[in-house]
Amino acid sequence: MTTTPTTPATSTTTAASGTAAAPLRVTVWGENRHEQRDERVRENYPDGMHAAIREAITENLGQEVTTRVALLDDPEHGLSEEVLAETDVLTWWGHMAHDEVSDEVAERVQQHVLAGMGLVVLHSGHWSKPFTRLMGTTCTLRWRNEADRELVWTVNPSHPIAEGVPHPIIIDEQEMYGEHFDIPVPDELVFVSSFSGGEVFRSGCTFRRGKGKIFYFSPGDQDYPVYQHRDVRRVIANGVSWARPAVADRAVPFLDRYETDWFVTGAAGQGVGDAGAVGKGA
């Protein structure tokens, strides 16, 4: 796992601060398997797909962010409790090794999202353990990898994620993703894609789970240099900015018992409503 601030040492922040004055702390998670095995991917991304995603964030957000990279083969996949506690927004790209992500780490990511951490899921990350856990559905879709042209249409132009994005984004070659995409109805639909084969896809969706915000954005197959595309990079950065935590404290909501008139007396909950949640915070 590597860490590089995009600002001087003064950018260091306290865990889970998420304050407006402090830089947004972003962890870019990458599988980094195709880059090791596929020459075509190495040609498109000589420093790895995670590096291109990281650059997309830093070149658009500049001193507003600090970034670090975590990879599948790092200890705990680079996502220890300490790392996640110091992450405001996590981006996730995975494809060929979803099953290699430990259930423990997937659960850890899910809990941090429920407690307020932002999550930006990219392309085939739709089938990752954290995303499917948070969606509660299969997250399956139709696909075809035959270099379709993709047009990414903005259907919610006033949304912050669409700021500065052309209508449409034209991606000359890309893997086709098509409906039906088995996800819950999105809280907000920002982008819809069409493909040269005729298919359409809900390619930019937002969700809220617990206290956390999630943005899914589908362009980005490893066989094409999609993450070098200026407008795709802008969307990723906008998504990261949008997903920033809404509150400074990070605690998973839990079931608890309260006495009558607790809001008058100021009495705290008794911690007895859900044995599995006792002590996890309010």
N, C-alpha and C positions, 0 to 999 in steps of 0.2 A: 504494500500500500504506500502510495506517495502523496505528499502534501505540498502544495505550492500556493502561497497567498498571492493574490493579485494586487495587494496593497502592502505598505510597509508593516513593520512589526506591530504597530499600533492597532492593526486589524484584529488582534487576538481578542476573543470574547469569552465570557463565562458560559458554562454549559446551559444549553436550551434557552439562551437569553432571547433571541428573536426580536430584539428591540430595534426600533427604526434607526437609531443612531449607529448601530453596529453593522458591519457587513453581514450579508446573508451567507451562512455557512452551507456549502453544497458538497455532497459526496456523490461522485460519479461512479456508479457500479457497472462493471463490465465483465462479461463471461471470458473474453480473450482466448477463445479456443479456435475460431476460424482463422484468426490472424496467425496462429502458430502452424496451421495445417494447410491453408489454402493460399496459393500464390496470387490468385486474383484478388483476394481480400487484402493481402499485403501490399499489392500495387495500389489499391484504392486508399488504403489506410496504413502507410508505412510505420506510423507510430501507434497503431491500434485504433479501433473504433472509439474506445473510451477517450483517447486523446482528442479526436475530432469533436466529440460531444462536449468535452471540457472546453475546448477552444471556442465552440459556439456560444457557450455561456459567458466566458471571460471577455470575448471580443465585443459582445453586446451589452454586458452589464458592468464591465470594468471594475472600478473600485467599490461597486455596490456588493461585491461577492468575494469570498475566499473559497477555494476549491481544493478537494483532495480526490484521489482515485482509489477505489477498492476493487479487487479482482477475485474471481471465483477461487483461484488457487492460493490466495492469501490465507493465513490462519483465520478461522471463523469467517471465511470468505471476505475478510476485511471489514466485517460489520460486527465488531464486538459491541458490548453494551456501552462502553466508553465512547466509541466512535459515533454510535447512533445518538447518544446523549448530547454530542457536540455537533449534530447535523440538523440544520433547519429544513433542508430539502434534499431528498435522495432521488437520483435518476437511476433508471434500471433498464439495461439492455441485455437480453439473453436469448438463446435460440436452441442450441444443440445439447445443452447440459442442464436443463431445468431440474431433472431428477437428482443431480449432484448437489443441489442446494439443500443443506440439511433442514429438517423440519424445525429444529431449534432456532436456527437463524431466521427462517421464514416467519415463525411465530414472533420472534423478537421484532422484526420489521413491522409486522402487522400491529403489534401492541404500540409501537412508537407512532405509527400513523393514527391509531385511535386516540392516542394521547396528544396529538397535535402536529407531528412532523408531516411536512408535505412530501408527496410522491409523484414523480413524473415517469410514466411507463412508456417505453418506446418500442414500436414495431412488434416483434415476436415476443416481447415481454408480456404480451397479452396472456400467454400460457405459463407465466412464471408462478411459482408457489405464492409469493406475497399477493399478487394481483388477483389470482383466482380465489384465494382465501377472503380477500376484501370484497370481491364481487359476489361470492356465493353462488356462482353459476359455472358452466363448463368453459365459457369464454372461447368456444370454438367458432370457426369461420370457414369460408371457402377460400382457396388460394390457387395461384398458378404462377410459376416463375418462368415467364417467357418474354421478359423485357417489354411489358406493356407501358404505354405512356399513361401517366397518372396526372389528372387535374384535381387540385385540392381547392374546393370552392368554399369560400367563407359564407356561412349561413347566419352568423351572429356578429356583424361588423362592429358593434359597439362593445364587444367583450374585450377586456384587456389583453387576452392572448392573441387577438387578431390585430392588435395595433401595429401599423407599419407593414402589414402583410398584403401583397398584391392579390387580386381576385381575377383569375385563379393563380395559384402557384403551379407552374408547369414543370413536371419532372419527366424528362424524356424517356428514361428507362427505370422500371421499378417492378418488383413483385406485385402481382395482383392480390389484393384482399377484397373479398366480396361478402355480401350479406347471404345468409343471416349470421350476424355477429351475436352470439349468445351472451349478452351482458344485460344487467338491469337497465331500465330506462335511464339514460344519463340525466343528471341534474341540469346540465346545459350541453347543448350540441353546438360546437363552434365551427367545425369543418365537416364537409361531406366530400368524398372523392369519387371521381368517375374514371373508368379505365377504357383503353382502346378496344377491349373485348366486349364492352357494354355493361360491365358490372358497376355497381355503386357500393359505397362503404361509408359508415360513420367513422371518419378518420380522426376526429378531434373531439373528445368528450371529457367532461368534468364530472366528478363525483365528490361527495363529502361523506366521510366515514368517521363517526365519533367526532373528535375535534380536528381531524386532519383533512386536507384537501388533496385530491388526486386528479391528475391530468393524463389522459391517454392520447398518444399521437402515433398514428400508424406508419407513416413513411420511414424507410430506413433499413431495407434489406442489405445484408452484408455483401451481396454480389455486385452492388452498384454504389457509386460514390455519392449517395444521397446526402450524407452528412457533410459534404463539401458545398452543398447548395446554399447560397446566401439566405434565401427566404426560409428554407427549412431550419437553418440555424437560428434565425430570428424567432421562429415559433417556439423552438426548444427553450431559448432564453426567456421569452415571454411567459412560457408555462412555468418555468422555475420561479420567476418573480411573482407570478400569481399564486403559486402554491405555498408561499411563505406562511409560517404559523400566524394565526390570528391572535393568539394569546402567548404571553411569555412563559407561563408555567406549563409543565408537561406532566399530565397525570391522566390515566385511563379512567373514564367514567365507570362507576360501579353502583350496584344496587345496595341500598342501605335503609335502615329503619330510623324514622324521626318521630319524636314525641309531638303531640298536639301543641300548637302555638310555638313551634321551634323558631319560626321567623320573628316572633315577638321576644322570646326569652334569649335567643341567641344560642340555644343548646345545639351541640354538635350531634351528628349521627352516631348511632350506637355500634356500627360495624358488625351487625348480626344478620343483615338481609341476605347476603350471599357469601357463604364461607370461603368460596374460592377467590373472592374479590377483596376480602378484609385486608386492610393494610396497604392496598394499592393506590390509595389517594382518592380524592373527590373530583 
